Amino acid sequence: MHENNNNCIPRSVEWKETSISLLNQQKLPHETEYLELKTIEDVWDAITTLKVRGAPAIGIAAAFGLALSAADISADSLDSFHRQLNSQKDYLAGSRPTAVNLAWALDRLVKAAQKAISVNEAKTLLIHEAIRIQVEDEETCRLIGENALSLFKAGDKVMTICNAGSIATAKYGTALAPFYLAKQKDISLEVYACETRPVLQGARLTAWELLQAGVDVTLITDNMAAHTMKSKGITSIIVGADRITANGDTANKIGTYNLAILAKAFDIPFYVAAPLSTFDPSLDSGKSIPIEERNPEEVTHLHGVRIAPEGVNVFNPAFDVTPSELITGIVTERGILTGDYLSKIRNLFKEEAQYVES
Ligand SMILES: CSC[C@H]1O[C@H](OP(=O)(O)O)[C@H](O)[C@@H]1O
């Protein structure tokens, strides 16, 4: 069992030059196992089997995976190198469809390598860009935590779902970031974590993370959410995101939409916490977000034990989409978006484009 250590904010991915060290999230909370990923196939498998999961962490792992595999590309010209690099990028991009951070991170690396004038320089630029993505994400999440914390006050009871925590990002998390910062600032908040069937990211990961950090966390099953809001006086809800479209519609773990509807029914603020890297302004609305459907055995089995009859039909979408009208605010590293999301997001990315070009 893990010691309650107020200063413990766990990390899930570490670059080791010739391999990637990965906290195996499938083994938590019972085992803290670190895997050494050496090939692009190892990284693809880790992402598809949720050994690493969480939009930003998936992007970081894929970025290091591409940099690692590109180091072994044998190419007698830059054109040949870029062709092989793009093929490896496409392979990793196909590991999971919903979290836009995966494609965003891989595209950043391919773009960075375009600046090279030699194959060796391209390989070095890829490593530097992957490290930059991880370092940036840590500060991004800390800023999200600061901005989200401004929404809460001591004594608040905040509900969350899935795990948008430190191990789902470079550090701190998105939805969980304010709880880490509140602990550091001695602001007492109570967190109510939904277990998050079928993969149990809430029960296994959020409860584990927050307990380790000494944060007051209460675990509930997903179907207890409404009764908990009513009987415990939940003051707000904050969740992560996997893809946010131009109008603010947000894909997140399955069950998030339920909470947004309940939040409206109970007149409770519903916040999404996400970095700009989780926005996809190329999509007009949530209707266009690809929703991953996963192995039916995630639903019919629990820790390998069958809990449903053989032959039953199963529908296992890993995400749902919350329409922007149910979202009180979207907390980013640049501040909190409210109201007319379409124009706010358009302006945000116009500023971002100008910033990047400057
Ligand atoms: C900051 S993590 C974002 C997001 O990712 C999780 O999905 P999964 O565990 O399937 O990777 C969940 O939707 C989190 O809210």
The ligand as an SDF file (V2000), in Angstrom:
LIG
                    3D

 15 15  0  0  0  0  0  0  0  0999 V2000
   -5.7010   14.6690  -19.0360 C   0  0  0  0  0  0  0  0  0  0  0  0
   -6.2610   13.0610  -19.4510 S   0  0  0  0  0  0  0  0  0  0  0  0
   -7.5650   13.3370  -20.4850 C   0  0  0  0  0  0  0  0  0  0  0  0
   -8.5380   12.1690  -20.5860 C   0  0  0  0  0  0  0  0  0  0  0  0
   -7.9680   10.9080  -21.0480 O   0  0  0  0  0  0  0  0  0  0  0  0
   -8.6670    9.8230  -20.3990 C   0  0  0  0  0  0  0  0  0  0  0  0
   -9.0370    8.8010  -21.2970 O   0  0  0  0  0  0  0  0  0  0  0  0
   -8.1870    7.4080  -21.3090 P   0  0  0  0  0  0  0  0  0  0  0  0
   -8.0190    6.9790  -19.8770 O   0  0  0  0  0  0  0  0  0  0  0  0
   -9.0520    6.4490  -22.1340 O   0  0  0  0  0  0  0  0  0  0  0  0
   -6.8900    7.7450  -22.0050 O   0  0  0  0  0  0  0  0  0  0  0  0
   -9.8810   10.4870  -19.8330 C   0  0  0  0  0  0  0  0  0  0  0  0
  -10.8590   10.7290  -20.8250 O   0  0  0  0  0  0  0  0  0  0  0  0
   -9.2660   11.7730  -19.3270 C   0  0  0  0  0  0  0  0  0  0  0  0
  -10.1840   12.7000  -18.8760 O   0  0  0  0  0  0  0  0  0  0  0  0
  1  2  1  0
  2  3  1  0
  3  4  1  0
  4  5  1  0
  4 14  1  0
  5  6  1  0
  6  7  1  0
  6 12  1  0
  7  8  1  0
  8  9  2  0
  8 10  1  0
  8 11  1  0
 12 13  1  0
 12 14  1  0
 14 15  1  0
M  END
$$$$
